Amino acid sequence: MVLAEREDELGFLTSLLDEAIEGSGKSALVSGVVATGKSVLLDVFAQAAINRGTLALTAIACVAERQVPMGVMSQLLLHAPLSPAARREADRLLAVVPEPDTGLDTLTAHAMSAILLELSEQQPLALIVDDIHLTDVASQSILSYFARRIRGARIATVFSYSEQSPHHNQECAAELLRQPHCHGLALHPLTPDGVARLAARHLGREAPGALAERCHQLSNGNPLLAEALIGDYLAVRRTRPAPGNDELFGSADAYGQAVLEYLRRSDPQTARVAQGVAVLRSREGVARLLGMCPTVTDALLDGLRTAGLIDGDGFRHPAAAGAVLLGMDPTERVRLHQAAAAQAYHEGRSASEVAEQLLIASDCTAPWAVGVLTEAARLGVSQGRLSYAVACLKLARLGCADDPVAAARLQAALLRAEWRINPSICSPYLAELVEASHAGHLSGDDTVGVIKALLWNGRFAVARDLLLRLDGAARAADRPSPSALCELRLIIRDTYPALADLAPAADDGAADRVMQPLTSQRRLDTLRTLNAVISQEGGRPALERAERILQNAPLQETGTSTMLAGLMTLLCGERVVQAAQLCDALLAQSAEGESRWRYALLSAVRAEISLRQGSLLEAVEQAQEAMRAVPTASWGVSLAAVRSTMVLALTSMGRHREALAQLNMPLPPGVSQSRFGLTYLQARGRVSLATGHLGSALADFENCGELMVRWNMDVPSLVPWRAEAAAVLLEMGEHGRARKLAEEQLAQAGSHAPRAAGSALRVLASMSDLRRRSEMLRQSADLLQGSGDRYELLRTLVQLTETHHTLGELRRARMVGRRAWNIARECHAEPLVDALALDPVPSESAEPTEAAELVQLQAAPTEAELLLSDAERRVAEMAALGYTNREISNRLYISVSTVEQHLTKTYRKLNVTRRSDLPSLVMAPTGS
């Protein structure tokens, strides 16, 4: 250790030494709490004495040698320059063995003092003993006798001691201080400036101000602790040259060792109190835990505070508590945690506080332990502390080894908790829970949870069996709650429609009348809205209800199933913009939580939203991120949905080989009986169409449609299978069947599904004459622009470009082609980028220079693209197409005032004064 902020004390001791050299013997007794720098001060003083020509005799007392008679005196005389006669006398005296725990007789003390006094006549003498309170009894008797006889000699004696030591001898200290030539010197903790100077000595001018300030906060100026913290900083700086304030000391290994060293030097009672604080994480209740006198305990706590270990209610640094606990005997540590748990329970503390102590002790033997752990787990799940809840349930289950019913229900609770972390963890014990349900050990609600897990994993045969037994598998008192039955029925109806005939009957009214947690009510509401949209029984009110639930409930209170149902409702209702905004907000919150499964599910939904927005590359990346977040086994039958998103995006990007590779990967059983199988059929059909396998593509789309009709979820916004099949039939030349399917989809979509309607119009336009085709494609583009799907809009614009060119309308072809080319690049739709980059074949009436101009100008940005923001350009394009401000407001989900502001800025930037000037500027290339 480095001497810091002890210049005044050192000066005082050297002044006493100077007086002693002049023949006026002096004594000093240096006191202070453990680790305040007493030893360093004595070492520096010894060197100063030598520099003044003084003979310095030093000794360090310790606990290990306290029972060695004359141990300290032997150290002092070991290298003393004694005459041969004096050496023989000293050896004789050192060999004297006094009675245990008694001092020497006066004659022996007098003879030893005479040797030292004679030595001082030859050369001034500085006699220095560190930790005199640990000195053996014989040496202590001699030193006390000697210190009383140095007043007229050239001798200075300096002793250090600590009042916190268990071996503190108050009589020894009092005897020394009673002498008029003895001076007391108390060392105090370092000031902030002292810690800064200490840091500067180690680091030079590189010592940051934040380091010294934080060191003083964590050590209260205790030199031992402060220097350890500086050492930890140096260790961190070797790997991170400029650590931030939160990582100044890394894991604080040196600091933890310094804490243990401090306690080793202290009174065992002090160490015991520190252990109590570490176990309780608070100073409150330490006396009761340890069975100590409160007054004594408070005094020891104050000593720990002065020493810089604790502050306020606990340790100043988290590493201190960890070091103290690791330094304890394992058996004693467990015993203390058991005692702390019992104390917290009987004081009426929260279940979480009691459970934390039980978990550390791995103890569930108390008669109240299982109940406390179960309640703590329930609270942990509600707070998002999933790993903690799982640990509580596992320990509680150990306490129910002799009670199969309680053990089974705790296993069911464990299923619900672990499912939120990673569903694949639960697979090994699903069979065990099925057996428990058959044996009547599970409650009705527990059985419902098992059925959900079985359905997710595609184990439909086992799930069917439990569904048939649901009413009779549990005792009457444990029948499923109305809300649980209602929720299960809706989940089966919307996600596993092949089992709809086995869905339990549920009384919706009873579910609403029963008092239930708000999260359960929200979950039920969102499932109802999803069911209403999928069954085409709900319109705008259902969508608005789902949006309100997601907007107004925090993530932790909403629940994963509620979020997914709500987002799926918005997607099926073609509220893609709102779904994207809400999903992004939920993803940001879930990234901070413990549940990787929730993050994975939301990432998968975000990928599907990106796909519906035409952001193809983002859809692939988000789906891949979802797959990386959790093992493949966790996805169950929903794996088909994640893969479908990737396949659809990759196919649209022209990456057919990668799409086929995804389709060649195995899927869990039961996918074909779930809603997720519908999008998988759509994705497989798209790949077949893109690679020229028309028969396979048509079979997939028709199979998808047959299932959707049979399952009563024939919603075009879910899967527009009719438009997909019609596109294949067009390629096959079967225009009649194609027209019929497209017209059916257009009628079914109506005004509430613009994406599906726009796709149907595009197919119908392909079978119409050129003039009619142009008008229908513009209507399709209008609908798809409002839906927010840039890729489907792009497909329409490509056809519209070809139509204008076929009609010889090259100026319009340039205008639409340029817009399509920009969208194709944004979407990473490489096949369409390449198609738009090909030289169009001019009609007979078109001049060759016009065709060349089209190719040249497709690469030039429009004036609007250079000057307008994205938001301003979207508003200007719709205004150019003839929309009113109110219509633009409704379609882009912005206020009329915002529309007016965007148009005002657009007029100013493009230097126009009226709306009729916009089409040529906004939609045609510069220079046209």
N, C-alpha and C positions, 0 to 999 in steps of 0.2 A: 504494500500500500504506500501511497504517496502522502507526505505530510501536507495538509491543506488547512489554511485558516487557523494555524496554531502558532503564529509568530509571536503573539503577545505572551502566550503560555511558555514558549521556549525561552523568550527573553527574560521572563520572570525566573525561570529555573537557572539560567546562566548567571543572572545577577546574584542569586543565592550562592552559586558556585564561586563566584568572584569573592564574595564575602568570606566564604569558607577558606579559600586560598590564602586570604590575609590573616587567617588564624581564628576566625569566628565561625565555628561549626554550625551548619544549618541542616534542617530536614524538611522534606516536602512529601506530602501525601496526595497523589493525583487520583481523583475519583471520577466516576462517570458510569453511565450504563454500558452494557456490553457493546463492544465494537464501535466506540466513539473515538478510537485512535490513540488510546493510552500507550499501547505497546510501541507504535510508531514514534510517538513523542519521546518515549524513554530511549529508543534506539538513537534518534537524532541527538538527544541530549548527551548520550554516552560518547558519541563522536565529537561533539563540541567540547566535552571535558578533555578528551585526549588531545584535541587541537590546542588546548590551553596548557598542556604539559602536565595534566593531572593523570594519576593512575586510576583507570576505570575498572572496577570489579563488578561484573554483571551476573545476574542469575534470573532464570525464568521458572517460576513455580508452575506445577500442573497437578491435576487430580491424580494421575497415574502414579506420581512419586510422593504423594502426600503421606503415605505410610512408611516412607524410607527415612529413617532417623538421620539427621544431619545432611539430608539431600541438598538443600539450598546452600548451606554453608560449604559443602564440598564443591559446588559450582563456583562460589565466590573465591575460594582459595586455590582452585585448581591451577590457575596460571599466575597466581600472585608471586612476586619476586621476593620470597622469604629467604632469610638466612638459613643455613643448615640446621642450626639449633631450633630456630622458630619453626622450620618445616617438620622436624621431629616432634616438637610439642604439638603442632597443629594436627599431625597424623594421629598422635596419641588421643587428643581430645575428640577428633572425628570418629574414633573407634568406640567411644563411649556409647553404650546403648541404654537409653533411659527406659523407664517403664512405659508401656503403651499409654498414649493419650495424656502423658504428663510431661511437664517441662523439665529442664535440667536443674541440677542444684546450682546455687549461686556461685560456688567456686569454679565450676566448669564454665559458666557464662562469663565470669570475671576473667578467667585465663584466656578465653578466646577473644574477648574484647581487648585484652592487653596486647595480643599479637597484632590486631588491626591498628590499635593506637600507635604501636611501635612502628608499624609500616608507614603511617602517615607522617612520622617525623622525618623520614627519608624523602618523601614526595607527597604532595597533596593527593588526597584520596577521594574518589567519587564511588560510593557504594550504591548500586542500582538493582532493585528487585522488582520484577514485573509480576503482578498478581500475587501480592503478598498474602492474600486471604487463602491461597492454596498451598502456602508453605507448611512443611511438616512442623509438628509441635516443638521439637527440640530447636530447630533453626529459628522459629518464631520467638522463642524465649530468649535466645542469644541476641537477635536483632533488636528486640525491645529493650533489653538491658544495655546494649551497645549505644542505641540512639539517645539514651538519657545521659551519656557521658562524653559527648562530642563537642560541647559548647565552646571549649577553649582549644579545640584541635583543628587541624587543616583538613576537615572532613565534611563532605556533603552527602547525605543519604537521601535517595529519592525512591519512594515506593508507589506502586499503583495498586488499586483494589476496586472491586465492583460490589456494590451493595445488593445486586441482583443474584449474586452467586449463592448457591445453597451452603457454601462453606464460609460465608461472610462471618467474620469474627468482630462483632461490634466493640468488644473490650480492647482488642488489639488496636483498632483504629482510634478509639477514644484515648487510650494510653499514649499513643504517639502525638495526637493533636493537643493533649494537655501540656506538652512541653512548650515553653515559650519560644524556643528556637525552631519549632516545627510549624510549617505553613500548609494549610489545605488549598488544593487547586482543583476546581471542578471543571470538567470538560463538557461542553454543550454541543448539540448537533450543529452541523454546518449551516450557514445562511445560504440563500440562493446564490449570492455572489461567490461564496466559498465553493459551492458545487461547480459553478462556472469555471473558476480557476483550476479546480481539480480536473475538469474535462479538458481544459486548455493544455494542461501539463501532459496529458496523454495524446491529444490530437493536434496540438499546436493551434495555429490560427484557423484550422479547418473546423473546429468545434462549432456546430450550429447553435444558435440561441435557443431553438426549440428543444434541443437535446438537454441542455442544462436545466431549463425550466421543468421539463418532464421528469428528469432525474430527481430533482428536489421534491416534486409532488409525490413521487413514488417511494422515496426514501426518507423524507422528512429531515434530510441532512445527515443521515447515518452514513459515515464514510465507508463502512464495509458494504452496505447495500448500494450506495451511489457508485462506488468503484466497480462493483459487479455489473451494474447496469451499463456503465461505459464499456466494459468488456463485451457485453452482449451486443452493444452497438457496433463495436469494431468487427465482431463476427458477422453481423448482418452486412456491413459495408463491404466485406470481401466479395460477396455475391451480388449485392445491389449497391452500386457506388453512391446513389442518392436516395436512400430509403425515405418514404413518406412518414408523416407523424404517427400513423397507425402501425407502422412496422419498424419503428426505431430499434426495438430490442429483440425482434424475432420471437423465438420461443422462450427467451429469458432463462436459458439454462444456468448461466453463471449466477444470475440473481436467485434462482431457486436454491442453488447450493449454498449461497451466502445466507439465505434465511435459515437453512438447516444448521449452518455453522453457528449462527447467532444463538439458536435454541440450544445447541450442544453446550455452549459456554454458559448458558443461563441456568437459573434455578429450575429443577425438574417441574415444579409447579407452574412456572412460566410456560415451559414447553407444553405442559398438559392443557393449560388454558388456550394456547394457540391451537392445539389439536381440537379442542371443543369448538372454537370459532370456525375452523376449517370444516368440521362435520356439519355444524348448524348453518354455516354461511352467514352467521350473524353473531354478535356478542350477546344478544338477548337469549336468556335461558341457559347460558353456559354453566352457571353455578349449579342449577338444578340437574343438568346433564351429568356433571362431574361429581356431584355430591359434596361441593366445597362451600365454605362460608362465603356468602355474597360480598361481605366487606373485603375479604382477602382477594376474592376473584376480581372485584372492581379495581383494587389497587394494582393487581397484576395486569389487567387490561390497560390501565393507564400507562404502565411501564411499556407495554407493547406499542401503545400509541406514540409515546415519546421516542421509542426506538425506531419508529417509522414503519412498523409492520402493518398496523391497522389504523383506520381512520374512519370516524363515524361508526358505521354499523358492521364493518367487515374489513377484510384485507385491502390494502391500498392497491395491490397488483394481483390479478388473477393467478399468476404463476406462484404466488406465495402459498395460497391454499392448496394448490396441486402438489407443491413440494412437501408441505407439511404432511399431507395425507400419504404420499408415497414413502415418506420417511418413517411412518408408523409401523409397528408390528401388525401384520395382516390380521391376526386373530383379534387383537385389541381394536383395530379399526372396524372390523365387522361388528364387534360387540357394541361399540359406541354408536354406530349407525342404527343398530337395532334399538338401542336405548333412545336415540333421537326420534325414531319412528314412533315408538310407544309414547314418548313425551308429547309429540305433536298430536297424536291421535287423542290422548286424554285431555289435551288443552283445547280440543275442538278446532284444530287447524284444518285447512282445506285438504281434500283428498289428494290433490297434486303434491302438496308439501309432504304429506305422510308417505305417498307412493315413491317419491324420489329417494327417500331414505331406505325404503324397503328394497328398491331396485339396486341401490349401491351395495346393500348387505346381501342381496340375493336371498331374501328371507320372506317366506309367506306362512310361517308356522303359527303366528298369532291368530286367534279365532276371528278377529275382525279384518285380517289382512286381505282376504279374497274380495270382500265387499268394497274395501277402499281402493284396491287396484282396479276393480271393474269400473267404479265410478270415475277414477282418474283417467282410465282409458277412454271412457265416453267423452269426458271433457277434452282430452287430447285430440280426439278426432274432430270435434267441433271447432277446435282452435287451429287445426292444420298441423298439429304435432304428431305426425303419423308414426314415425319410428318409436317415439316415446309411448304411444298408445299400444303399439304392437308389443313392446317390451313388457308393459304392464299386464297385458292379457296373457302372454306366455308364462309369466311368473305366477299369475293367478291360477292358470290351468294346472300348474304343478301342485298347487295347494288343494286341488279337487280330484286327486288321483283315485280316491275311494268313492267318488260320487259321479257316476256316469252321466247323469242328467246335467249337472252343473258343468262338468267338463265339456260335454257336447255343445252346450249353449255358449260357453266361452270360446270354443273353436269356431262357432258360427260368427261370433263377434270378431274373432281374429280374421276370418274370411273377409268381412266387410272392411276392416282396417287395412289389411295387406293388399286388398284389391285396388285400393286407391294409390298404392305405391307401385305395384307391378303385378298384374293378374296372374302371370305365369308362376309366381310364388305359391299360389293357392292350389294349383293343379294336383300336387301329390296327395292332398288330404280331402279332395272333393268326394271320393268314393267313401271315405270314412263318415263324412257328413250325410251322405245319402243313406248309409246304413243307420245312422243315428236317427234320421227322420223316420225311417220305417219302424224303428224300435220305439218311436213315440217320445224320444228324448228331446227333440227340438220343439220350440214354440212354432206356431203357425207362421209368424213373421220371419223366423229363422229359415223355415222351409222355403218361403218365398225367395229369400236371398240365395239359397242354394239353387233353386230353379233358374234364377237369372244367370248365375255363374255357368250352369250347365248349358243354357241356351247360347250364351256368348261363345262358349268353346265348341259349339256345334254338336254337343252330345244330346241330340234330340230324343233318342229312344229312351234314355234314362229320364230326361226331363218330362217326356210324355207320361211315364209311369208315376212320377211324383205329382204331376198335375192331376192325374186321375185319383190319386190318393190324398190330395191336398186337404180335403174336408175331413177325412177320417184319420189321417196319420198322426194328429196330435190330439191331446185331451180337449174336451169341449171348452175348458177354461182357457186353452191356449190357441183357439182358432185364430186365423189371420185377421188382422184389423181390416175394416172396410177400405181404408185408404191404401193399404198394402195390396189388397185384392184388385182394387180399381187401377192402381199403378201397373200391376202385373198384366192385367187385361189389355191396357193401352200399349204396353211395351210389345206384347205378343202381336197385337193387331198391326202396329206400325213397323216393327222390325223383323218379326218372325211370322209373317202372315200364313205360312203353310200350316201352322199350328193353331190358327184362329178358332177352329172348331173345339179345341181343348181349353181355350182361355176361360178362366173361372168367371162365373157370374158375379157381378159386383154392383152394389147399390151406390150410385154416384151421390145420391142425396145423403145417405148415411155417412159416406166418406167426408162430405162437407160439414155435417153436423158434429162429428167427433172432434174434440179439441186435439190439435196436433201442432207440432212445431211449425214455425213459419217456413222453414226450408222445405218441409214435406208438402205444405200447401202450394208453394211455388212450383215444386217439381210436378205435382199433379196438374197444375194449371197449364204448364208448358206442354206436357204430354197431351193434354186435351186439345190444345191449339194445334199441335202437330197432327193429331188424328183428324181434326176438323179440316185442315188444309189438304191432307193426303186423300181423304174421302170426298173432297170437293164440297164439303158441307159448311166450310168456314170461309169467309172473305176478308175484307179489310179489317173488321173488328178483331178477328183472331190474330192477324199479323201485328196489329198495333198492341194487343195485349202481350204477345210474346216479346215485342221490342221493349215495352215498359218494364217487364220483369228483368230483362237483361241489363237495362240501363240503370235501374234503381237499386239493385241488390249488389253488395260487395261480393267479390269472388268467393271468399270463404263461406259466406252465408248462402250463396246461390247453389253450389253443388255442381259436380261435373255433369251428371245426367241432365240436370235442368239446363245448363248452358248448351249442351249438345242438342237437346230437343228444341230449344229456342232458336239456335242458329239454323238448324235444319228446317224449322218452320219458315224462317225468313227466306231461305234459299228456295224452298218449294213455292213460296209466294213471290219469287223473283224480286225480293228486296235485297239485292246483292250489295249495293253501296252501304246500306245500314248494317248488313251482316259483316262486311269487311271492317267497318269502324268498330263495331262491338267486339269482334273477334280479336282485333289488334289490341284493344284495351285489355281484354281478358288474358291474352298471351303475355302482355307486359307484366301483369300481376302474377301469373302462374310461374313466370321465369324465376321469381323470388321465392317461391314456395318449395316444399319438400317433395311434392308429388311429381315425378317425372312422367307418370302415366297421364296425368291431366295435361301436362305440357305437350305430350305426344299427340293426344287426341285433338287438342286445339290446333296444333300444327297441321294435322291431317285435314281438319275442317278448313283451315286457312288455305291449304293447297287447293281444295275443291273450289273455294271462293275465287282464288286467283285464276283457276281454269275458267270459271264462268265469266270472269272479267276479261279473258283473253290474254292474261299475263302467263304465257306458256312456260317460259324458263323459270319464273318464280314458282309456279305450281310444281314443277319437277323438284326444285331445290327444297321447297317446304315439305313435300312428301318424303323426300330422302331424309330430311331432318327429323321428321316424325318417326321414321323407321329406325333411325340411329338412337333415338332417345330411350327406347325400351326393346327387349328381346322380341323376335318375331312371334314367339309363342304367346306373347301377351295379347296380340291383336285378335285372336279368335277368328270368327267369321268376318269381322270388320276388315280383316286383311285384304279382302277382295275390293273394298272401297278405296283403300289407299293405293293399291296397285292399279285400279281402274283409272284413278286420277293421273298417275304417272303415264299409263299407256295412252290415254287420250291426248295428253299434252305432248308426249314424244311423237305420236303419230302426226299431230298437227304441225310439228316442227320438222317433219321429214326424217326423223330418226327411227326408221322402221325396225332396224335390227335390234336396237335397245328395247323397243316396245315388245317385240316378239320374245326377247329374253325374259321380260317380266311375265309374259303370259305362260312361258314354259315352266315357271316356278310352281311348286305344289301349293295347294290351298287346303285349309282345314275342311273336314267333312261338314256338310250341312249348309255350305254357302248358297247352294241352289235353292234352299228353302227360306232364305232370308232376303230382306230388302237389298242387301249389299250385292246379291247376285245379279240384280237388274242392271246396275251400272257396269258390272263386269261383262255382261253380255253385250252391252252397248260398246264398251271399249274393244272387245274382241271383234265385234262386227266392223268397227271403224278400221282396225288394222287389216282385216280381210278385204275390205273395200279398197283401201289404199294400195294393197299389194296385188289387186286384180282377182281375188277369189270371191267373185260375186255371189255364187251359190251359198258359200259359208256365211258371208256377211248377211244375206237376206234371211237365212235360217236363224241366225242369232237375234236379229231385230224382231222377227216374227215370234220367236220363242219368248223374247222379253215382253212383247205386247200381250201374248196369250197369258203369261203369268200376271201381268199388271191388271188385266181385265178380270181374271179369276180371283185375284186377291182384293179386288175392289179398291185399287190404288192407281187407276188409269189416269194419272195426272201428267200432262205434257211437260210441265215444268220440273217434274222429277226425272223422267227420261222421255225425250220426244221421239219415241220409237217409230211413229208413223212417218215423220219427215225423214228419219234415217232410212227406213225401208223404202220409202218413195224414191230417195236418191239412188238406191241400188237398182230399183226397177227401171228408172230412167236409163241407167247405164245398160240395162238388159233389153231396152226398147219396149218395155211393157208400159206404155204411157197411160192406158186406161186405169190399171190398178194403181199406178203411181198417183194419178190425179185424184182418185177416190180417197186414198190415204191422206194426201196433203190437205184436201178440202175438209176431211174429218178433223184433222189436227187444228186447222184454222178456225173451224167452228167451235171446237172444244176449248181452244185457248181464249177466244173472246178478247176482251180488253184487259183482263187481269194477268195475262201471261204474254207480254210483248216479245219475249225471246223466242218462245215456241211459235207464236204467230208469224214472226219475221222469217223464221226458218221455213215454215210451210209456204209462205208467199214466194220465197226464193225458188222453191221446187216448182210451184205452179207457174211462175214466170217462165221457167225453162220450157214449158209446154205451150206457151202462148205465142201469138205472132209478135213480130219485132216491136211494133209501136206499143202494143199492149204490154209487152214484156218490159220495156223501159219504165213505164208507169208503175208496174207492179214491183219492180226492183227498187224504185225510189221509195215506195211505201214500205217495202221490207227494210231498207236502210233506215228509214225514219223510225220504225219500231225497234230495230236492233240498237240504234244509237241511244234510244231512251232506256233500253234494258241494261246498258253498260257492258255488254259482251263485245269487245273489240274484234275478237277473232271471227265470230259469226257475222259481224258487220263487214269485216274484210272480205269474207267469202261472197257476200252480196255485192260489194263494190267491185270485186274482180269481174263478176258476171256483168255488172252494169257497164264497166269499161269496155268489155268485149262487145256488148250490145250497141253502145254508142259508136264504136268503131265500125261495126258491121253496117250500121245505118249511115256511115260516112260522116258522123258528127265528131270530127277529130278534135275540135276545140273542147267539147264536153268530155270526150274520151281522155284528153290530156288532164282536164280538171279533176275528174274522178280518179283517173289512174294515179295521178300524183298523190292524192289523198290516200288511196289504197296502198301505194308503195311505202309511204311513211308509216302507216299502221302495221303493215307486214313486217317492217324492220323492228318496230317497237315490240311486236308480239313474238319475234324470232320465228316467224312462220316462213322458213326458208323456201319451201316449194313454191309458195305464192310470190315471194320476193323474186325468185328466178323467173317465174311465169310473167310477172309484170316487167321484168327487165328485157324480155325478148322483143325484137323489132316487130311491131304489128304489121300485118299485111294491109296496105292501103286499098280502099275500094277503087273502082275504075274512075269514079268522079273526083277522087282526091288527088291532089298534086303530090309528086314524090317529095317535094321539099317539106310538105306538111307532115308526112310520116317521119322524116328525119328530125323535124322539129320536136315531134312528140317524144322520141327517144332521148333527145338532148335535154329537154326540159323536165323529164321525169326525175333527173338528179339535182335539179336546182330548187332551193328552198323558196317558198312563197314569201312575199313581203310580210304577210300576217305571221308566219312562223318565226320570222326574224324579230318582229317588233312586239308581238303579243305574248302574254303569259298563257299557260295551258288553260286556265280557267276562262280568260278573256276569249281565247280562240274557240272554246266549246260554245260559249254563249253567242259569239259572232257567227259561227257556222249555222246554228239553229235559227238565228235571226235571218240569215241569208236564205234559208229554206222556207221562210215565211211564217215562222212561229211568232205568236204574240208573247209579250213579256210574261204574262200570267202562265202561258203554256210552258215556256222555258223554265219558269220557276218550279212548276210542278214536276217536270221531267228530270231536272237536275237537282231537285231537293234543296234549293236555295231560295232566299226571299226575293220578292219582286224588286225591293230596293237594291239588293245586290246585283240583280240583272241590269237594272238601270245604271248602276255605277260602272259595271264592266263595259256596257255599251258606250257610255260617255268617254271612258278612257280609250276604247277602240276607235271611236270617231276621231279623237284628237291625234292618236298615234298614226292612223292611216290617212289623216287629212281629208275626211269626208264629212258631209253634213246630214246625210239621209240614209235610211236603211236600204234603199234600192241600189245604192252603190256598193253594197257589201259583197254580193255573190262573186263578182269578177276579181275582187281583191282578196277575199278570204279563201275561195275555193279554186282559183286558177293560179298557175305559176306566174311569177314575175316575168314580164316581157311578152306575155301572150297577147 
